[in-house]
Amino acid sequence: MPATASQLASLLEGKIIVSSDILDSDLQGMEMQELVSLVLSHFSGASDGIKLLKKETLKEILAKVKSEKTPLDVEIIRSSDFSPIAKDINSEFEVRNSKIESVSSSVNDFVAHFTNRFERQKAILERNRSIQGIIDIGSMNNYMNGREISLVGMVYDKVITKNGHVLVTLEDGTGTASVLFVKPYKNERNFNADLFVSATKILKDDVIAVKGKLSNKLVIANTVVWPDIPVHMRKKTEEDIAIAFISDTQVGHKLFMEKQFNKLLEWFNGNVDYRKDLAKKVKYIVFDGDLVDGVGIYPNQDKELLIDDVYRQYSVFFDLVSKIPEYIEVFVQPGNHDAVQRAEPQPMLPKELTQGDLPSNVHLATNPSNLVLDGINVLAYHGTSLDSVIHDTPGCTYARPETAMMEVLKRRHLSPIYGGNVIVPSRDDGMVIDSVPDIVEMGHVHKNAATDYHGTLLVNSGAWQARTSFQIRLGHLPSPGFLPVYETKNMTVSTLDFNTIP
């Protein structure tokens, strides 16, 4: 919320009087919460009693803040007594980028796109032993009432009936079918109750398998199955190394946490007396999108920017990245704030944004991309689709982004809801999760999380941007300034707090 003189006076609650010569124009571009915090901080050491905020004092405060927030050219020298284990271990990695296709976005392109998605997810479902004897929807008329059948289809529609049942319309290339999930009686706790809860989580465009009995061209479901990933053993390494996950640095925004991020860079170089045992193991770093805040991404963004030139934003970002020790392999992919096409899959950053040759240890990647790091398959995706999954799926929240990440893996598709975020209608759907990853990393929602799902480690790497006015309005509590680090030999995750390090 933009600040005004009257609002500032009311929020200071009479402890500090705002001079009448301070006009609304003097506060242009300032967010209310930030401004109140600055003023209170300025007078924190003053004696008790009423204080007067004069116009010249306000100018001093704003000038000091601007000076403090100007990005500094920080020189980081590696500690002489720091002997990293990872430095003596050879890098073994492969970057498997998404295929970026040029399409006309015609009806035929979309038909080919969804057909490709359907066939690939159907093939996964056909391997599921709990669903046998799958038939085409168009052949349902060949079966008598009461016969149990199995179908695979894409969800065209889902409604709640007057009686509270879930009615789903499935389609494949041969026809459509109506599938009913019966709501159990009150307080009934049985298989049907669990089935109904699962049915409430069915989303439009899901590819699912259902089993049930035919009843007058209606299928009364008793089973629903998503493509899902199987329970599996996550791969680990013989070498005692670690992978660090970073996302949403938002360089260029006023709230980029420069102090904490520079402390992070010092930590990588062994200059911080905090979990040095872990710093020594870091061999790989994955930057998972929203590297910079961008320009023109949302209305009135210019008022929140410290750097209003996107080329300068990337210049500062890559200057920071250059402080990372050269023995650490760094992978950089874009997000929805970055200066590439918004539609996913997103291509890697163009060379004009990197402004010259990158260090040999810095590697550009698409969003999403599969990174094979010492044999461990890391599926890195910025996570823009988490917004629509959280919005449409019961039980998913921004406070626990891992719940939405589980739903994404369950569907074997990184952007399961068409229209939730912009996709490229390529003939080969680059968002389908064909192989089972060892690790899935996402960001976007600025909230740290780590959990295991069927053997796959889910990591949301949080952010390096302080809480924004937009997040305040939404009631969203981010967790910026935390670094998740995964040790690949003992298969443990540590989350390091860089907010409290002096």
C-alpha positions in Angstrom: 0.0 0.0 0.0 1.5 3.4 -1.0 2.2 5.7 1.9 0.4 9.0 2.6 1.2 11.5 5.3 -2.1 11.1 7.2 -1.8 7.3 7.2 1.8 7.5 8.5 0.7 9.8 11.3 -2.0 7.4 12.4 0.2 4.4 12.3 2.9 6.1 14.5 0.1 6.3 17.1 1.0 9.7 18.5 4.5 8.7 19.7 6.0 10.6 16.7 4.3 13.6 15.3 4.4 14.1 11.5 5.2 17.7 10.6 2.6 19.5 8.6 5.2 20.3 5.9 5.5 16.7 4.9 3.3 16.1 1.8 2.0 12.9 0.2 4.4 13.6 -2.7 7.4 13.3 -0.4 6.4 9.7 0.3 5.8 8.7 -3.3 6.9 5.1 -4.0 7.2 4.1 -0.3 5.4 1.2 1.1 3.6 2.0 4.4 5.0 -0.9 6.4 8.6 -0.2 5.3 8.2 3.5 6.0 6.8 3.1 9.5 9.7 0.7 10.3 12.3 3.2 9.0 10.9 6.1 11.0 10.6 4.0 14.3 14.1 2.7 13.8 15.5 6.3 13.3 14.0 7.5 16.6 14.6 4.3 18.6 17.6 5.7 20.4 15.9 9.0 21.3 14.7 9.9 24.8 11.2 9.2 25.9 8.4 11.6 25.1 6.9 12.9 21.9 9.2 13.3 18.9 8.7 15.4 15.8 9.3 14.0 12.3 10.4 17.0 10.2 10.7 17.1 6.5 14.5 17.4 6.5 14.7 14.5 8.9 12.5 12.4 6.6 14.8 13.3 3.6 17.8 12.1 5.7 16.2 8.8 6.5 15.2 8.1 2.8 18.6 9.2 1.5 20.4 6.9 4.0 18.2 4.0 3.0 18.8 4.6 -0.7 22.6 4.7 0.0 22.5 1.5 2.0 20.4 -0.4 -0.6 22.7 0.5 -3.5 24.3 -2.8 -4.5 27.9 -2.9 -3.4 30.8 -4.6 -5.2 31.7 -7.0 -2.5 35.1 -8.7 -2.7 35.1 -12.2 -1.1 38.3 -13.9 -0.4 38.3 -17.6 0.5 39.5 -18.3 4.0 43.0 -19.7 4.0 42.2 -22.3 6.6 39.2 -23.6 4.7 39.8 -27.0 3.2 36.7 -28.1 1.3 36.2 -31.8 0.7 34.2 -31.0 -2.5 37.3 -29.3 -4.1 39.1 -32.6 -4.4 36.2 -34.5 -6.0 35.7 -34.5 -9.7 32.4 -33.1 -11.0 30.1 -35.5 -12.8 27.0 -33.9 -14.2 24.6 -33.8 -17.1 22.1 -31.1 -17.9 19.0 -32.5 -19.7 17.2 -29.4 -20.9 13.5 -29.3 -22.0 12.9 -29.2 -25.7 11.7 -25.7 -26.6 9.5 -25.9 -29.7 8.2 -23.1 -31.9 4.5 -23.4 -32.4 1.7 -21.4 -33.9 -0.7 -22.1 -31.0 -3.3 -23.3 -33.5 -6.1 -25.7 -32.6 -4.1 -28.5 -34.1 -1.1 -27.6 -31.9 -3.3 -27.9 -28.7 -4.9 -31.1 -29.9 -1.5 -32.6 -30.5 -0.2 -31.3 -27.2 -3.0 -32.8 -25.1 -3.0 -36.1 -27.1 0.8 -36.4 -26.4 0.2 -35.8 -22.7 -2.7 -38.2 -22.5 -0.9 -41.1 -24.3 2.2 -40.8 -22.1 0.3 -40.7 -18.9 -2.0 -43.4 -20.0 1.0 -45.6 -20.7 2.1 -45.1 -17.0 -1.3 -46.0 -15.7 -1.4 -49.2 -17.9 1.6 -50.4 -16.0 -0.3 -50.1 -12.6 -1.2 -53.5 -11.4 -4.2 -52.2 -9.4 -6.0 -51.4 -12.7 -6.3 -54.3 -15.2 -8.3 -54.8 -18.4 -8.6 -51.1 -19.4 -11.0 -50.6 -22.2 -11.6 -47.6 -24.6 -14.4 -45.4 -23.4 -16.1 -45.8 -26.8 -16.5 -49.5 -26.3 -18.6 -49.1 -23.0 -21.8 -49.8 -24.9 -20.6 -53.4 -25.5 -20.9 -54.2 -21.8 -24.0 -55.0 -19.8 -25.2 -53.2 -16.6 -23.5 -54.5 -13.5 -20.3 -55.3 -15.3 -17.1 -54.0 -13.7 -14.9 -52.1 -16.2 -11.7 -50.0 -16.1 -11.2 -46.8 -18.0 -8.5 -44.2 -18.5 -9.4 -40.7 -19.5 -8.7 -37.0 -19.2 -11.0 -35.1 -16.9 -13.2 -32.8 -19.0 -15.5 -31.7 -16.2 -16.2 -32.2 -12.5 -19.3 -31.1 -10.6 -20.8 -31.7 -7.2 -24.4 -33.0 -7.5 -27.3 -31.8 -5.4 -26.8 -34.8 -3.2 -23.2 -34.0 -2.7 -21.8 -36.7 -4.9 -18.8 -36.1 -7.3 -19.6 -36.5 -10.9 -16.7 -36.5 -13.3 -16.7 -36.5 -17.1 -13.8 -38.4 -18.7 -12.8 -38.4 -22.3 -10.3 -40.2 -24.5 -10.0 -40.3 -28.3 -13.0 -42.6 -28.6 -15.7 -40.9 -26.5 -16.8 -39.6 -23.1 -18.0 -41.3 -19.9 -19.7 -40.1 -16.8 -18.2 -41.4 -13.5 -20.0 -41.1 -10.2 -18.2 -41.1 -6.8 -20.8 -41.6 -4.2 -20.7 -39.5 -1.1 -20.8 -41.8 2.0 -23.4 -41.6 4.7 -22.6 -39.3 7.6 -19.9 -40.6 9.9 -19.4 -43.6 7.6 -15.7 -44.6 7.7 -14.9 -47.2 5.1 -13.3 -47.6 1.7 -16.0 -45.5 0.0 -15.3 -42.7 2.4 -11.6 -42.7 1.5 -12.5 -43.0 -2.2 -14.8 -39.9 -1.9 -12.0 -37.9 -0.3 -9.8 -38.8 -3.2 -12.5 -37.8 -5.7 -12.7 -34.3 -4.2 -9.0 -33.8 -5.2 -9.6 -34.7 -8.9 -8.7 -31.7 -11.0 -9.7 -30.7 -14.5 -7.3 -32.1 -17.1 -6.1 -34.9 -14.8 -5.4 -38.1 -16.5 -6.8 -40.8 -14.2 -7.8 -44.5 -14.3 -11.1 -45.5 -12.7 -12.7 -48.8 -12.0 -16.4 -49.3 -11.3 -19.7 -50.9 -12.3 -21.8 -49.9 -15.2 -25.2 -48.6 -14.4 -27.3 -47.2 -17.3 -24.3 -45.7 -19.0 -23.0 -44.3 -15.7 -19.9 -45.8 -14.1 -20.2 -46.1 -10.3 -16.6 -45.8 -9.2 -14.9 -48.0 -6.6 -11.3 -47.1 -7.5 -9.4 -44.1 -8.8 -5.8 -44.0 -9.6 -3.4 -41.2 -10.7 -0.2 -41.9 -12.7 1.8 -41.2 -9.5 5.4 -42.2 -8.9 6.0 -45.6 -7.4 7.6 -46.2 -4.0 11.3 -46.4 -4.7 14.8 -46.2 -3.2 16.5 -42.8 -3.7 20.0 -43.0 -5.1 22.9 -41.8 -3.0 26.6 -41.2 -3.7 29.7 -42.8 -2.4 31.4 -39.4 -2.1 30.4 -37.2 0.8 29.2 -34.2 -1.1 26.2 -31.8 -0.9 23.8 -29.9 -3.1 22.5 -26.4 -2.2 19.2 -25.1 -3.5 18.5 -21.4 -4.0 15.5 -19.7 -5.6 13.7 -16.3 -5.9 16.7 -14.1 -5.2 14.7 -11.3 -6.9 17.8 -9.1 -7.5 16.8 -5.6 -8.3 13.9 -5.4 -5.8 14.2 -3.1 -2.8 13.6 -6.1 -0.5 16.4 -8.3 -2.0 18.2 -9.5 1.2 21.7 -8.4 0.1 23.2 -8.6 3.6 22.1 -12.2 4.1 23.0 -13.2 0.5 26.5 -11.8 0.8 26.8 -13.8 4.1 25.8 -16.9 2.2 28.5 -16.2 -0.4 31.0 -15.8 2.5 29.8 -19.2 3.8 30.5 -20.9 0.5 34.0 -19.5 0.7 34.6 -20.7 4.3 34.5 -17.3 5.9 31.6 -17.9 8.3 32.0 -19.9 11.4 28.7 -21.7 11.0 28.2 -25.2 9.8 31.6 -25.2 8.1 31.4 -29.0 8.1 28.5 -28.7 5.6 30.1 -25.8 3.6 33.0 -28.0 2.8 30.8 -30.6 1.1 28.9 -28.3 -1.3 29.7 -29.5 -4.8 26.6 -28.3 -6.7 24.2 -25.3 -6.4 20.9 -25.1 -8.2 19.4 -21.6 -8.8 15.7 -22.3 -9.4 14.4 -19.2 -11.1 13.3 -15.6 -10.4 16.9 -14.7 -10.4 16.0 -11.0 -10.7 12.8 -9.2 -10.0 12.5 -8.1 -13.7 10.8 -5.0 -15.1 7.1 -4.6 -16.0 6.1 -8.0 -14.4 3.2 -6.6 -12.4 1.4 -3.2 -12.0 3.4 -0.4 -10.4 6.5 -2.6 -10.0 8.7 0.3 -10.8 7.9 1.8 -7.4 9.3 -1.3 -5.7 12.5 -1.6 -7.7 16.0 -0.6 -6.5 17.4 -1.3 -10.0 14.9 -0.4 -12.8 17.1 -1.7 -15.7 16.8 -5.5 -16.3 20.3 -5.7 -17.8 21.7 -4.1 -14.7 19.8 -6.5 -12.6 21.4 -9.5 -14.3 24.8 -7.8 -14.2 24.5 -7.6 -10.4 23.1 -11.2 -10.2 25.9 -12.8 -12.2 28.5 -10.6 -10.3 27.2 -12.2 -7.1 27.3 -15.7 -8.6 30.9 -15.1 -9.6 31.9 -15.0 -5.9 31.0 -18.7 -5.6 34.2 -20.9 -5.5 35.1 -22.3 -8.9 35.1 -25.9 -7.8 31.3 -25.7 -7.2 29.2 -26.3 -10.2 26.3 -23.8 -10.5 23.1 -24.4 -12.5 20.9 -21.4 -13.3 17.4 -21.6 -14.7 14.7 -18.9 -15.2 11.3 -18.3 -13.5 8.3 -16.2 -14.2 10.1 -13.0 -13.3 13.0 -13.6 -15.6 13.5 -12.0 -19.1 12.5 -15.0 -21.2 9.1 -16.2 -22.5 6.5 -16.6 -19.8 5.1 -19.8 -21.3 6.5 -23.0 -20.0 8.8 -24.8 -20.7 11.0 -21.7 -20.6 14.3 -21.5 -22.6 17.6 -20.8 -20.8 18.7 -17.2 -20.4 19.9 -15.6 -23.7 23.6 -14.5 -23.9 22.7 -10.8 -24.0 21.5 -11.0 -20.4 24.6 -12.8 -19.1 26.7 -10.0 -20.7 29.7 -12.0 -21.8 31.2 -15.4 -21.1 30.2 -17.0 -17.9 32.7 -18.6 -15.5 33.3 -22.3 -16.5 31.5 -23.5 -13.4 28.2 -21.7 -14.3 25.7 -23.6 -16.5 22.5 -22.2 -17.9 19.4 -24.5 -18.0 15.8 -24.5 -19.1 12.8 -24.4 -16.8 12.1 -27.2 -16.1 15.3 -29.2 -16.5 16.7 -32.5 -15.3 20.1 -32.3 -13.7 22.0 -35.5 -13.2 24.5 -34.8 -10.4 26.8 -37.6 -9.6 24.1 -40.0 -10.7 21.3 -38.3 -8.8 18.4 -37.1 -10.9 17.3 -33.7 -9.8 14.1 -32.4 -11.4 14.4 -28.6 -11.1 11.2 -26.6 -11.8 10.6 -23.0 -10.7 7.1 -23.9 -9.6 4.7 -21.4 -11.1 1.9 -24.0 -11.3 1.9 -24.3 -7.5 -0.4 -21.3 -7.4 -3.2 -23.1 -9.3 -2.6 -26.4 -7.6 -2.9 -24.8 -4.1 -6.0 -22.9 -5.2 -7.9 -25.8 -6.6 -6.8 -28.8 -4.4 -8.3 -29.4 -1.0 -5.7 -29.6 1.7 -3.0 -27.7 -0.1 -1.7 -24.4 1.4 1.0 -21.8 0.8 2.2 -22.5 4.4 3.0 -26.0 3.3 4.1 -26.0 -0.3 5.2 -29.6 -0.1 1.5 -30.6 -0.1 1.1 -29.1 -3.6 4.4 -30.6 -4.8 3.1 -34.0 -3.8 0.0 -33.5 -5.9 2.1 -32.5 -8.8 4.2 -35.7 -8.6 1.0 -37.7 -8.1 -0.2 -36.5 -11.5 3.2 -36.9 -13.2 2.8 -33.4 -14.7 4.5 -30.2 -13.6 1.6 -28.0 -14.7 -1.5 -30.2 -14.3 -4.2 -27.6 -14.6 -4.5 -26.0 -18.1 -4.8 -22.3 -17.8 -3.3 -22.2 -14.3 -0.1 -20.8 -15.9 0.9 -20.3 -19.5 2.2 -23.3 -21.4 3.6 -23.9 -24.8 1.3 -26.2 -26.8 4.2 -28.2 -28.1 3.6 -31.5 -29.8 5.9 -33.2 -27.1 4.6 -32.0 -23.7 7.7 -30.9 -21.9 5.9 -30.8 -18.5 5.2 -34.6 -18.3 7.3 -36.3 -15.6 8.3 -39.5 -17.5 11.2 -40.8 -15.3 11.0 -41.0 -11.5 13.3 -38.2 -10.0 15.4 -38.7 -6.9 14.9 -35.0 -5.9 12.3 -32.4 -7.0 13.2 -28.8 -6.4 10.8 -25.9 -6.7 10.6 -22.3 -5.5 8.1 -19.5 -6.5 6.0 -19.4 -3.2 8.9 -18.1 -1.1 8.3 -20.8 1.6 10.9 -23.4 2.6 9.9 -27.0 2.8 11.5 -30.5 2.6 9.8 -33.9 2.8 10.0 -37.4 1.4 7.3 -38.6 -1.0 7.5 -42.3 -2.1 11.3 -42.1 -1.9 11.7 -38.8 -3.8 13.0 -35.8 -1.8 10.8 -32.7 -2.3 12.5 -29.4 -1.6 11.1 -25.9 -1.8 14.1 -23.5 -1.6 12.2 -20.5 -0.3 13.5 -17.0 -1.2 16.1 -14.2 -0.6 13.5 -11.5 -0.7 11.9 -10.0 2.5 8.1 -10.1 2.9 6.5 -7.9 0.3 3.4 -5.8 0.6 1.6 -8.2 -1.8 2.3 -11.1 0.6 1.2 -9.0 3.5 -2.2 -8.4 1.8 -2.5 -12.1 1.2 -1.6 -13.0 4.7 1.3 -15.1 3.3 4.3 -15.6 5.7 7.4 -16.4 3.6 10.6 -17.9 5.0 13.4 -15.9 3.3 17.1 -16.2 4.0 17.1 -20.0 4.6 19.3 -22.4 2.6 18.4 -26.1 2.1 21.4 -28.3 1.7 21.2 -32.0 0.8 24.0 -34.4 1.7 24.0 -37.0 -1.0 25.8 -39.8 0.9 23.9 -39.8 4.2 20.7 -38.6 2.4 19.9 -35.8 5.0 18.6 -32.3 4.5 19.8 -29.3 6.6 18.1 -25.9 6.5 20.5 -23.1 7.4 19.3 -19.8 8.7 21.3 -16.8 7.4 19.0 -14.2 9.1 20.7 -14.6 12.5 24.4 -14.7 11.5 26.1 -11.4 12.5 
